[in-house]
């Protein structure tokens, strides 16, 4: 695992070198909502990540948002999203991130969240406590919160829910202390620092969640689907992340 963590960090550095010069740059501002510079940043960053991982682990598989899957049936499969939170990136908000995850026989065992603008990085590996570093500080551990009435709830956008999902989310939202919108992968990092208690989202692709699950679990939390079952690559993309596992039964009941 040490070599794999080192490779994930090197890949994040390579992606960050592509992403940072464009963040809040004149090129991006002048695009006025046109996603073309972001698309090129996504693609260039993913190419850098893929090249580095393929060089170090030629037998591993790769699944990425921009360039699809290679050897997805391999024993070890990397799952990557070079810029998770494109809208945040376009609008100059530092809540996007690069996601690099690793699955072993279909189970996420390593996850890295990198925020190249703020210099924050979370690394979760199976059997190890969460590793976190960043200039603004933070305690890499989820906090105790056994009741939804006391919980801080986060979700990237209400628009991600289908017509049938929206009332289910509304029930859970009504039970929580309050909800904060926005955050993408950065919100999961904040949950892992004990600043958020619950994240409920939908329409997630594998590259959106594979890297997040080991981070949340290494911090002491859990990440499942809405019924409390393990997330699957072929699942509906409904994710429930909890800082305190004691919230699971109540959350699942309200989402049911």
N, C-alpha and C positions, 0 to 999 in steps of 0.2 A: 504493500500500500504506500510505502514511503516514496517509491519511484513514481507511482501514479499521482500522488499529491504534488510532487515536484513538477510533473508534466502539466498538470492542470494549472498550476501557478504560472508556469512559463507560457502556456497558451493564453492565459488571462493577460499577461504582460504584453504579448504580441498583439492581442486584440485591442488593448487599451492604447497602444501606440498608434493604431489606425483611427480609433474613435475620438480620442482627446482633441486632436487638432481641429476637428469639425464641430465639436460641441460649442454652441453659442458663437460660431464663426460667422464672418460676413457671408460666406457661401450659403450657409444654412438660413440666415436671416433673409437674404435676397431671394431665396426660393419661395417665400411667402406661402407656405403650406404645401408646395410641391414636394412629394416624398422622394424625388430622384436622388438628392445627395444622401439622404438617409439610407435609401436602398443600396447605394454604392458602398456606404460605410458598412452596412450589414454584410454585404457580399465579400468585401475585402477582408473584414475581420474574420468571417467564417473561413475564408481560404487560408488565412494565417493559422487559425486553430487546427483546421484539418491537416494541413501540411506538417505541423509540429507533432501532432498525435500519431499520424500515419508513419512518420519517421521513427518515432520511439517505440510504437507498438503496431507493427505492420499486420499482425494477425487479428487485431481488434476491429470490431465493427464501428460504424459512425452513422448517427442520425442527426441531421441539422435542418433548421428551418429553411435555409436558402437553397441548399444543394441536395436535399433528400437523403436517402439511406444507401449505405454500402455495407454489405455483410451484416445485415441486421440480425441474422440468426447465429452470430458468433457467440462464444461463451462470454466475452467481455464486449460491451457496446457503449461507446461514448455518445451522449445526447447533448447537443449544444444549441444555444440561442445567443448569437453575438450581441444583439441589442434587444433585450426584453423591456418593453415600455417605449415604443417608437413615438407615441404622442408626447410623452414627457421629454424625450430627447429633442424632438422638433421644437418644442416650446421652451427649451432651456431650463427645464426643471431637473435637478440631479437625483431623480428617483428611478431612473432606468438602471439597467445593469447587464453585465455579460453573465450568462449561465453556462456552466460546464459540469455535466453530470456523468457518472459512470454506473452502468448496470452490470451485475454478474448473474448470469443465468436468469435474467428477467427481473432482478431485484435491484433497486438503487442502493449502492454501497458507498458512493462518494459524490459530494456535491459542493460546488463553489459558486458563490455569488460575489461578483466583483463590481464595485462602483468606481469606474476609472476617473471620474471628475473629483470625487471627494477623497479618494484614496482608502476607502473602506473595503474590507474583504472578509467574507465568512467562509470557513471550510468545515464541512461535516464529513466524517469518515466513520464507517461502521466500527463500533467498539471503542471509539475514542471520544473524549469530550470536545465540544465545539471550539474551534480555533477562530479568533476574531482579532483584527487589528484595524485601527483607524484613528485619525488625529483628534476626533471629537469624543473619544472614549465610549464606554459602554460595558455592561456586565454580560458576558456570553452565557446566559442561562435564562430560561423562561421563568415566569413568576407564578406563584400560587394564586389561583382564582377559581374557586369551586362552584360559583354561581353566575349564571349568565347576567343576572341583574347587576352584577358588579363588573362586568366584562367590557373592555374596549373592543369594538368590532370594526374590522376594516374590509373594504372591498374596492377593487379598482374602479368599477363602474356599474351602475344598475342596468346599463344597456346590454350587459353580457348575458342576462337571464332571458330564457324563452318565456312565452306566455304562461306555460304551465309551471315553470320554475319560480316566477316572480312572486306569487302569493306564498310559496313555501319559504323563500328568503325573507319576505315581509314579516312572517310569524317570528322568525329568529331575531330579526332586526328589532321588533317591538319588545322583545324580552331582554335585549342587551341594554347596557347603561347608555351607550351612544354609539354612533357609527361615524367613521371617517372615510371619505372617498379618495381614491387615487392611491398610488404607491407601487403598483405592479410588483416586481420581485423585491423591491426595497422594503415593502411592508412585511414580507416574510423575514427579512433580516431584522427588522425592528421587533417582530414577535420573538425571534430568537434571542433578543436582548432584554426581553421582559417588559417591553413598552406597549405591546398590543397583546390581546388575549385570544382573539378569534379572527380568522379570515375565512370567508365563504365566497367561492367563485365558481364560475362555470365556463364552458367553451374553451377549456385549456387543452392545448396539444401536448404531446410528450415532452417537447423541448421547453415547455412552460413550467413543468412541475418536477421532472426527474431530478434536477439539481437541487431543488428546494427541499425535497423530503429528507435527505440525509442531514441537511443543516438543521431543520426543525427537530429531528429526532436526536441529534447530537446535543442539542440545547435542552433536552428533556421533554419536548412536546411530542405531538403526533400529527400525522397527515394522512387522511383517508379520503374515501369518497363520501357522499352525503349519507350513505347508509352505514358508515363506520367500517366498511370493508377496504382491503388494500386497493390502491390505485392501479389501473391496468393500462397498458399501451393502447389497447383497443376499447377502452372504456369511454363513457360519455363526456369526460372532461370536467366532472363536478368534483371540486376539491373542498375539503374541510380541514383547516389547520388550527390546532389548539395548543396553547401554551401549557395548559393544565388538562391532563387526560380525564380528570374528574368531570369535565364539562361534556364529555362525549355523549352520554346517554340523553341528556337534556337537549343537546343540539340536534342529534339524530332524530329524536322524537319530533321536534319542531320542523325539521326539514322533510319529514316523511310524507 
